[in-house]
């Protein structure tokens, strides 16, 4: 990738999917597909209680998931 970006972390809960819906707009889903073809890796990060939603999108988009996530802390990013 030109900018050195190799991956994208998607926050599912109330970010790319609303609280009362399980659908992602077709344009966003297509954008993810195109970015994957260009070489980007994706992860779905979730600290929500709707694990069925995480599993659904993980399978549908073939994206690995991280569930039971904790809120971020600056120290955790510094260690990476």
C-alpha positions in Angstrom: 0.0 0.0 0.0 1.3 3.4 -0.8 0.8 4.9 2.7 2.1 1.8 4.5 -1.4 1.0 5.8 -1.8 -2.8 5.9 -5.0 -3.3 7.9 -8.2 -1.8 9.1 -10.0 -2.5 12.3 -13.8 -2.2 12.0 -15.9 -1.4 15.0 -19.2 -3.1 14.4 -21.5 -2.0 17.3 -23.2 1.3 16.4 -20.5 2.2 14.0 -20.7 0.4 10.7 -23.9 -1.3 11.7 -26.6 0.5 13.7 -27.9 -0.9 17.0 -31.3 -1.9 15.7 -30.1 -3.3 12.3 -27.8 -6.1 11.0 -27.3 -4.7 7.6 -24.4 -2.8 6.2 -25.1 -0.5 3.2 -24.1 -2.2 -0.1 -21.6 0.5 -0.9 -19.7 0.0 2.3 -19.7 -3.8 1.8 -18.4 -3.3 -1.7 -15.7 -0.9 -0.4 -14.5 -3.5 2.0 -14.3 -6.1 -0.8 -12.3 -3.8 -3.0 -9.9 -2.9 -0.2 -9.4 -6.6 0.5 -8.6 -7.2 -3.2 -6.0 -4.3 -3.0 -4.3 -6.2 -0.1 -5.7 -4.7 3.1 -6.4 -7.0 6.0 -9.5 -6.4 8.1 -10.5 -7.3 11.7 -13.9 -6.8 13.3 -13.5 -5.6 16.9 -16.4 -5.7 19.2 -17.1 -5.2 22.9 -20.8 -5.5 22.4 -23.2 -8.2 23.7 -24.6 -9.1 20.2 -22.1 -11.9 19.4 -24.4 -13.3 16.8 -23.9 -10.1 14.8 -20.1 -10.4 15.0 -20.3 -14.0 13.8 -22.7 -13.1 11.0 -20.4 -10.4 9.6 -17.3 -12.4 10.1 -18.7 -15.2 8.0 -20.3 -13.0 5.4 -17.3 -10.8 4.8 -14.7 -13.4 5.6 -13.1 -11.2 8.3 -11.4 -12.3 11.4 -12.9 -11.1 14.7 -11.8 -9.9 18.2 -14.7 -10.1 20.6 -15.0 -9.2 24.3 -12.7 -6.3 23.5 -11.9 -3.8 26.2 -12.0 0.0 25.8 -8.6 1.2 24.4 -5.9 2.5 26.7 -3.0 4.5 25.3 -0.5 2.2 27.0 -1.7 -0.8 25.0 -1.0 1.0 21.7 2.4 2.1 22.8 3.4 -1.6 23.5 2.5 -2.7 20.0 
